């Protein structure tokens, strides 16, 4: 019998440390046979104790390769030229890509067969194998990163008194039966690669930038930190109905919460572009990657129809009581604005979904609310800001023909009532319309 190395044949004189990469390469490509006891030149050198060598090989393959490939590996002792050799037959596996557990799902751990050699797979080849095996659902695919921690997730589950152990993670689709993490586990892990970028502007466009933040880590951590960021900017304004004070927050808390959760649960995580949240003087915009699922129209969404892009992620958020039954988010956002003339705006493109929440305390709606309660000097100051963009204390002196002390008192009162806000300090202080 002549032995020659090929795309489906590998020859080894003895068991060596990197022999598992040959098994991986065959299982990831077309399958093949690995002969132990045959030199590269095809000469038979044999093995001394075939049973012991097979046991050693089986242990190495079982302990070193993930996912479990042992069901696709067979062993046979053959007697050739008065010597024993071992034929290890490897079939093409169904859970590709297989990889060295110590290296992970990256080129240094994944091998494919190229001619007579076993070479590291490219990142593109790894992703293609994952897609072929796991399907098109991003959240169900195996995570390329397997070294994950879940500190933020553990805290979130603990709040609801829900266990967060290996059995629960498998039930939720975070791990496979072999303990391999899926992408939904990656999203909830502290190593989540997707981020949210938030920016605040003092005016109604991006020309008056104030600050910028980027939120990373587990989606749970991003959720908590972004909500705190927005809540700090959700100011309470006071108006008066006769003798009675009426406090109104800029944005209904229900709408703010639902828009935030929608941007987390329904975005397309197969794209690494960040979710964008922009806070303007008159609105907040949430822009997330991923348009509507095929066959769904915006009118369907507004009626409460829900076709979830990430059902496993949504189920986890539902289990943790962060979201309610599917399809309630958009109606809930709209219902939060039933008592105002300003309404949220939903826009959809092929690859993006945008929710705009209007500030209830600005614009025509707020002006109409205040029309019967504005003092004459306040109206003159607001008209001045409308014409010039801002006002300073010395402008108020001249406009109202009052002293510096009186001008300061009027401006402070208007800030407290939420009619204007202070931009800067000291001599550079300017006052702008909310």
C-alpha positions in Angstrom: 0.0 0.0 0.0 1.5 3.3 -1.0 1.0 6.4 1.2 1.1 9.9 -0.3 -0.1 13.1 1.3 -2.9 14.9 -0.4 -5.8 17.2 0.4 -7.5 14.3 2.2 -4.5 12.4 3.5 -2.0 13.4 6.2 1.0 11.3 7.3 2.6 11.4 10.8 5.4 9.2 12.0 4.2 9.7 15.6 1.8 11.6 17.7 3.0 15.2 18.0 1.7 18.2 19.9 0.1 20.0 16.9 -1.7 16.9 15.6 -5.1 18.4 16.6 -4.8 21.1 14.0 -4.8 18.3 11.3 -8.0 16.9 12.7 -9.5 20.4 12.8 -8.5 21.1 9.2 -10.1 17.9 7.9 -13.3 18.5 9.9 -13.6 22.1 8.6 -13.0 21.2 5.0 -13.8 17.9 3.2 -12.8 15.3 5.8 -9.8 13.0 5.3 -7.6 10.4 6.9 -4.7 10.9 9.2 -2.2 8.0 9.3 -0.1 7.6 12.5 3.1 5.5 12.0 3.8 6.6 8.5 6.6 9.1 7.7 6.1 12.1 5.3 7.9 10.2 2.5 5.4 7.4 2.8 7.6 4.8 4.5 5.9 2.8 7.3 7.6 3.1 10.7 4.7 1.8 12.8 3.6 2.4 16.3 4.6 0.3 19.3 1.3 0.1 21.2 -1.6 0.9 19.0 -4.3 0.8 21.7 -2.3 3.2 23.9 -1.8 5.6 20.9 -5.5 5.6 20.0 -6.4 6.4 23.7 -3.9 9.2 23.7 -5.3 10.6 20.4 -8.9 10.3 21.6 -8.1 12.2 24.8 -6.2 15.0 22.9 -9.0 15.4 20.4 -11.7 15.4 23.0 -10.0 17.8 25.4 -8.4 20.2 22.8 -11.0 20.7 20.1 -14.3 22.7 20.3 -17.1 22.0 19.6 -17.0 18.3 20.3 -15.8 16.6 17.1 -15.3 13.1 18.5 -18.5 11.8 16.8 -16.9 12.5 13.4 -13.6 10.8 14.2 -13.0 7.1 13.8 -10.0 4.9 14.7 -8.7 1.7 13.0 -5.5 -0.3 13.5 -4.0 -1.5 10.2 -1.2 -4.1 9.8 1.2 -3.0 7.0 4.6 -4.6 6.3 4.6 -6.3 9.6 4.0 -3.1 11.5 0.9 -1.6 13.1 -0.3 1.8 12.0 -3.4 3.8 13.0 -5.8 5.2 10.5 -7.8 8.2 12.0 -10.8 8.9 9.7 -12.3 12.4 10.1 -15.6 13.4 8.5 -16.6 16.9 7.6 -18.3 18.1 10.8 -21.7 19.7 11.1 -20.7 22.3 13.8 -18.0 24.1 11.8 -15.8 25.9 12.4 -13.9 23.6 14.8 -11.1 25.2 16.7 -8.4 24.8 19.4 -10.1 25.6 22.7 -6.9 27.3 23.9 -6.9 29.7 21.0 -10.5 30.4 20.3 -12.5 31.3 17.2 -9.7 33.1 15.4 -7.1 32.3 12.8 -4.6 30.9 15.3 -7.2 28.4 16.5 -9.1 27.5 13.3 -7.5 25.5 10.5 -8.6 24.4 7.0 -7.0 22.0 4.5 -5.2 23.6 1.5 -3.6 20.9 -0.7 -1.2 18.9 1.5 -1.0 21.5 4.3 -3.3 22.6 7.2 -3.4 26.4 7.3 -5.0 29.0 9.6 -8.4 30.1 8.3 -9.0 33.7 7.5 -11.5 35.8 9.5 -13.7 35.8 6.4 -13.6 32.0 6.1 -14.4 31.7 9.8 -17.5 33.9 9.5 -18.6 32.1 6.4 -18.4 28.7 8.2 -20.4 30.1 11.2 -23.1 31.5 8.9 -23.3 28.2 7.0 -23.6 26.2 10.2 -25.7 28.5 12.4 -27.8 30.2 9.8 -28.4 34.0 9.2 -29.6 34.9 12.7 -26.8 37.0 14.1 -27.8 36.4 17.8 -27.9 32.6 17.3 -24.5 32.4 15.7 -21.4 31.4 17.7 -19.5 34.4 19.1 -16.0 34.9 17.7 -15.0 36.0 21.2 -15.4 33.2 23.7 -13.5 34.8 26.6 -16.5 36.5 28.1 -17.5 37.8 31.6 -21.0 38.8 32.8 -20.7 41.1 35.8 -23.4 43.5 34.6 -25.7 40.7 33.4 -25.4 38.9 36.8 -26.5 42.1 38.6 -29.5 42.6 36.3 -30.7 39.0 36.8 -30.1 39.3 40.6 -32.5 42.4 40.7 -35.3 40.1 39.5 -34.2 37.1 41.6 -33.6 35.0 38.5 -30.7 32.6 38.6 -27.8 33.2 36.2 -26.1 29.9 35.9 -25.0 27.5 33.1 -28.4 25.9 32.8 -30.2 29.2 32.6 -27.7 30.5 30.0 -28.4 27.5 27.8 -32.1 27.9 28.2 -31.9 31.5 27.1 -29.8 30.7 24.0 -26.6 32.2 25.3 -24.7 29.0 25.2 -24.8 25.7 23.3 -24.9 22.2 24.8 -21.1 22.3 24.5 -20.9 25.5 26.5 -20.0 27.7 23.5 -21.2 31.3 23.7 -23.6 32.7 21.1 -23.7 36.3 19.9 -26.6 37.0 22.2 -24.2 36.1 25.1 -21.7 38.4 23.5 -24.2 41.3 23.5 -24.9 40.8 27.2 -21.3 40.3 28.2 -19.0 42.9 29.6 -17.0 42.6 26.3 -20.0 43.6 24.0 -18.4 45.3 20.9 -21.5 47.4 20.0 -21.7 50.9 21.5 -24.0 53.8 21.8 -22.8 57.3 21.0 -24.7 60.2 22.7 -24.3 64.0 22.1 -26.0 67.0 23.6 -26.4 70.3 21.7 -27.7 73.6 23.3 -29.6 74.6 20.2 -31.8 73.0 17.6 -29.0 71.9 15.3 -25.5 70.5 15.6 -23.8 73.9 15.5 -24.0 74.4 19.3 -22.2 71.3 20.7 -22.1 70.8 24.5 -20.8 67.4 25.2 -20.4 63.8 23.9 -20.4 60.4 25.5 -19.9 56.8 24.3 -21.4 54.0 26.3 -19.9 50.5 26.0 -19.9 47.2 27.9 -22.8 44.9 28.4 -26.1 46.1 26.8 -27.4 46.2 30.4 -24.7 48.6 31.4 -25.3 50.8 28.3 -29.0 50.8 29.1 -28.5 52.0 32.7 -25.9 54.6 31.9 -27.7 56.0 28.8 -31.0 56.3 30.8 -29.1 58.2 33.6 -27.5 60.5 30.9 -30.9 61.3 29.4 -32.7 61.6 32.7 -30.3 64.3 33.8 -31.2 66.3 30.7 -35.0 65.7 31.1 -35.7 68.9 32.9 -38.8 69.8 34.8 -40.5 73.1 33.8 -43.0 75.0 35.8 -46.1 76.8 34.5 -49.0 78.3 36.4 -52.8 77.9 36.1 -53.9 80.8 38.2 -52.5 80.2 41.6 -51.5 76.6 40.9 -48.1 75.5 39.7 -47.9 72.8 37.1 -44.6 70.8 36.6 -44.0 69.2 33.3 -40.9 67.2 32.3 -39.5 67.8 28.9 -40.0 64.2 27.8 -42.6 61.7 29.1 -40.6 59.1 31.1 -42.5 56.2 29.4 -41.7 57.5 25.9 -38.0 58.0 26.8 -37.7 54.6 28.3 -39.5 52.8 25.4 -37.4 54.6 22.8 -34.2 53.7 24.6 -35.2 50.0 24.9 -36.4 49.9 21.3 -32.9 51.1 20.1 -31.3 48.3 22.2 -33.6 45.3 21.5 -34.4 45.8 17.8 -31.2 47.1 16.2 -29.2 45.0 13.7 -26.1 43.9 15.6 -24.5 42.3 12.5 -23.4 45.8 11.7 -20.8 47.4 14.1 -22.0 51.0 13.6 -23.0 52.6 16.9 -26.5 53.6 17.9 -26.7 57.4 17.9 -28.6 59.5 20.4 -28.7 63.2 19.9 -30.2 65.6 22.5 -31.3 69.0 21.1 -33.0 71.9 22.8 -36.3 70.9 21.2 -36.0 67.1 20.7 -34.2 63.8 21.3 -33.3 61.6 18.3 -32.6 57.9 18.5 -31.0 56.4 15.4 -30.3 52.7 15.3 -28.9 50.4 12.6 -31.3 48.2 10.7 -34.5 49.2 8.9 -37.8 47.3 9.2 -37.8 43.5 8.6 -38.8 42.4 5.1 -42.5 42.6 4.5 -43.3 45.0 7.4 -44.4 48.6 6.9 -44.2 51.5 9.3 -48.0 51.5 9.6 -47.9 47.9 10.8 -45.5 48.9 13.5 -47.7 51.8 14.6 -50.6 49.4 14.9 -48.6 47.2 17.3 -47.4 44.5 14.9 -44.0 43.2 16.0 -41.6 41.1 14.0 -38.6 40.9 16.2 -35.2 40.9 14.7 -33.6 39.6 17.9 -36.2 37.3 19.5 -33.7 35.7 22.0 -32.6 39.2 23.2 -36.2 40.4 23.3 -37.2 37.3 25.3 -34.4 38.0 27.9 -35.4 41.6 28.3 -39.0 40.5 28.6 -38.0 37.9 31.3 -36.3 40.7 33.2 -39.4 42.9 33.0 -37.6 45.5 31.0 -40.1 45.3 28.1 -43.7 44.3 28.0 -45.5 42.1 25.4 -44.1 42.5 21.9 -45.6 45.3 19.8 -46.5 47.6 22.7 -43.5 49.9 22.4 -44.5 52.2 19.6 -48.1 52.7 20.7 -46.8 53.4 24.2 -44.6 56.1 22.9 -47.4 57.8 21.0 -49.8 57.5 23.9 -47.4 59.3 26.2 -48.0 62.4 24.0 -51.8 62.3 23.8 -52.2 65.5 25.8 -49.8 67.6 23.7 -50.0 68.8 20.2 -46.4 67.8 19.6 -46.1 64.2 18.5 -43.2 61.7 18.2 -41.9 61.1 14.7 -40.8 57.7 13.3 -38.6 57.5 10.2 -37.3 54.4 8.5 -34.7 53.9 5.7 -33.3 50.7 4.3 -30.7 50.5 7.0 -31.8 52.7 9.8 -34.7 53.3 12.2 -35.1 56.8 13.8 -37.4 57.9 16.6 -37.7 61.6 17.4 -39.2 62.6 20.7 -40.3 66.3 20.8 -39.6 68.4 23.9 -43.0 69.2 25.4 -41.7 72.4 27.0 -40.5 74.1 23.8 -42.0 75.2 20.5 -45.5 76.2 19.8 -47.0 73.9 22.3 -45.1 75.5 25.2 -45.8 79.0 24.0 -49.5 78.3 23.9 -49.3 76.9 27.5 -47.6 80.1 28.7 -49.5 82.7 26.8 -51.8 83.6 29.6 -49.1 83.6 32.3 -46.1 85.4 30.8 -45.3 88.8 32.3 -44.8 91.6 29.9 -41.0 91.8 30.6 -40.7 88.1 30.1 -42.4 88.3 26.7 -40.1 91.1 25.7 -37.0 89.1 26.7 -38.3 86.0 24.8 -39.0 88.1 21.7 -35.4 89.5 21.9 -33.9 86.0 22.2 -36.1 84.9 19.2 -34.6 87.7 17.1 -31.0 87.6 18.3 -30.5 83.9 19.4 -29.6 84.9 23.0 -29.6 87.7 25.5 -27.1 89.0 28.1 -27.8 90.8 31.3 -26.7 94.2 29.9 -29.3 93.7 27.1 -32.0 93.3 29.7 -30.9 96.5 31.4 -31.4 98.5 28.3 -34.4 96.6 27.0 -36.5 97.0 30.2 -34.7 100.2 31.5 -34.1 98.5 34.8 -31.1 98.2 37.2 -28.6 95.4 37.1 -30.0 93.8 40.2 -33.5 93.9 38.8 -32.3 92.4 35.5 -30.5 89.6 37.3 -33.6 88.9 39.4 -35.9 88.6 36.3 -33.4 86.4 34.5 -33.1 84.1 37.5 -36.8 83.8 37.8 -37.2 82.9 34.1 -34.5 80.2 34.4 -36.3 78.8 37.4 -39.6 78.8 35.5 -37.9 76.9 32.6 -38.5 79.7 30.1 -34.7 80.1 29.4 -31.5 78.5 30.4 -28.1 79.9 31.3 -25.2 79.3 28.9 -21.8 79.9 30.6 -20.8 81.8 33.7 -19.4 85.2 34.7 -19.1 88.0 32.0 -19.6 85.4 29.2 -23.0 84.4 30.5 -25.7 84.2 27.8 -29.3 83.3 28.2 -31.1 81.2 25.5 -34.6 80.0 24.9 -35.5 76.5 26.0 
